Amino acid sequence: MIGPKTLMLTGLIREAGGDPVVDHMDAQSMISADPEIIVKEALEVIIVQTSTESGEDAFAELIDNPALKDVPAIKNDRVYYVDSSVTGVSSGTAIIDSKALFEE
């Protein structure tokens, strides 16, 4: 799923100077992360928010989809996984430090 504009992770991306793809979409809630959307948007970076219930393996089928092989983020190995414990709504004060995860 592509998070909404109001997601804490989306805000962190903006704070770090990023440009969340959802800001260019006409959506007010979660959007399915269909391969067609990912290819169309030609994402430079993909940030996947994981949790204890859904680690990196839960997203392997999508990220490894052959249709995405030429997406810049995948082609250039710029897919990052961040845990919701530091980027999510229940992260508490840990979210203050998580901005550094997105700065390069």
C-alpha positions as CSV (number, residue, x, y, z in Angstrom):
1,M,0.0,0.0,0.0
2,I,1.1,3.6,-0.6
3,G,0.5,5.6,2.5
4,P,-1.8,8.6,2.6
5,K,-0.6,12.2,2.7
6,T,-1.2,12.3,6.5
7,L,0.9,9.2,7.4
8,M,3.7,9.9,9.8
9,L,6.2,8.3,7.5
10,T,5.1,10.5,4.6
11,G,5.7,13.5,6.9
12,L,9.2,12.3,7.8
13,I,10.0,12.0,4.1
14,R,8.9,15.6,3.5
15,E,10.9,16.8,6.6
16,A,14.0,15.1,5.2
17,G,13.6,16.9,1.9
18,G,11.9,14.1,0.0
19,D,8.9,14.3,-2.3
20,P,6.4,11.6,-1.4
21,V,4.7,10.1,-4.5
22,V,1.3,10.3,-2.8
23,D,1.6,14.1,-2.9
24,H,1.2,13.9,-6.7
25,M,-1.8,11.6,-6.6
26,D,-5.4,12.4,-6.1
27,A,-5.9,10.2,-3.0
28,Q,-7.0,10.8,0.5
29,S,-6.4,7.3,1.9
30,M,-4.2,4.3,1.3
31,I,-3.5,3.4,-2.4
32,S,-2.7,-0.1,-3.6
33,A,1.0,-0.3,-4.5
34,D,0.3,-1.9,-7.9
35,P,3.3,-2.5,-10.2
36,E,1.6,-0.3,-12.8
37,I,1.6,2.7,-10.4
38,I,5.2,2.1,-9.4
39,V,6.4,1.8,-13.0
40,K,4.4,4.9,-14.1
41,E,5.8,7.0,-11.2
42,A,9.4,5.8,-12.0
43,L,10.2,6.0,-8.3
44,E,13.8,7.0,-7.4
45,V,13.5,5.7,-3.9
46,I,11.1,3.3,-2.3
47,I,10.7,3.3,1.5
48,V,8.8,0.3,2.9
49,Q,7.4,0.5,6.4
50,T,7.6,-2.8,8.1
51,S,6.4,-4.1,11.5
52,T,6.9,-7.1,13.7
53,E,4.0,-8.7,11.8
54,S,5.3,-7.8,8.3
55,G,9.0,-7.8,7.8
56,E,10.9,-7.4,4.6
57,D,9.8,-10.8,3.3
58,A,6.2,-9.7,3.2
59,F,7.2,-7.3,0.4
60,A,9.5,-9.5,-1.6
61,E,6.9,-10.6,-4.1
62,L,6.2,-7.0,-5.0
63,I,9.8,-5.7,-5.0
64,D,11.0,-8.8,-7.0
65,N,8.2,-8.5,-9.6
66,P,9.9,-8.6,-13.1
67,A,7.7,-5.7,-14.3
68,L,9.6,-3.4,-11.8
69,K,13.1,-4.3,-12.8
70,D,13.6,-1.0,-14.6
71,V,12.1,1.2,-11.9
72,P,15.1,3.4,-10.8
73,A,14.7,2.6,-7.1
74,I,14.9,-1.1,-7.7
75,K,17.5,-0.9,-10.5
76,N,19.8,1.3,-8.3
77,D,19.2,-0.7,-5.1
78,R,17.4,2.2,-3.4
79,V,14.7,0.2,-1.6
80,Y,14.8,0.8,2.1
81,Y,13.0,-0.8,4.9
82,V,12.1,1.1,8.1
83,D,10.3,-0.3,11.1
84,S,7.1,1.2,12.2
85,S,8.4,1.3,15.8
86,V,10.4,4.4,14.8
87,T,8.3,5.8,12.0
88,G,4.7,5.0,12.9
89,V,2.0,6.5,15.0
90,S,3.0,4.4,18.1
91,S,6.7,5.3,17.9
92,G,6.4,8.0,20.5
93,T,9.6,10.1,20.9
94,A,11.5,7.6,18.7
95,I,10.1,9.4,15.7
96,I,12.2,12.5,16.5
97,D,15.3,10.5,15.8
98,S,13.9,8.6,12.8
99,K,14.3,11.7,10.5
100,A,18.0,10.8,10.2
101,L,17.0,7.5,8.5
102,F,15.9,9.5,5.4
103,E,18.8,12.0,5.1
104,E,21.6,11.1,2.8
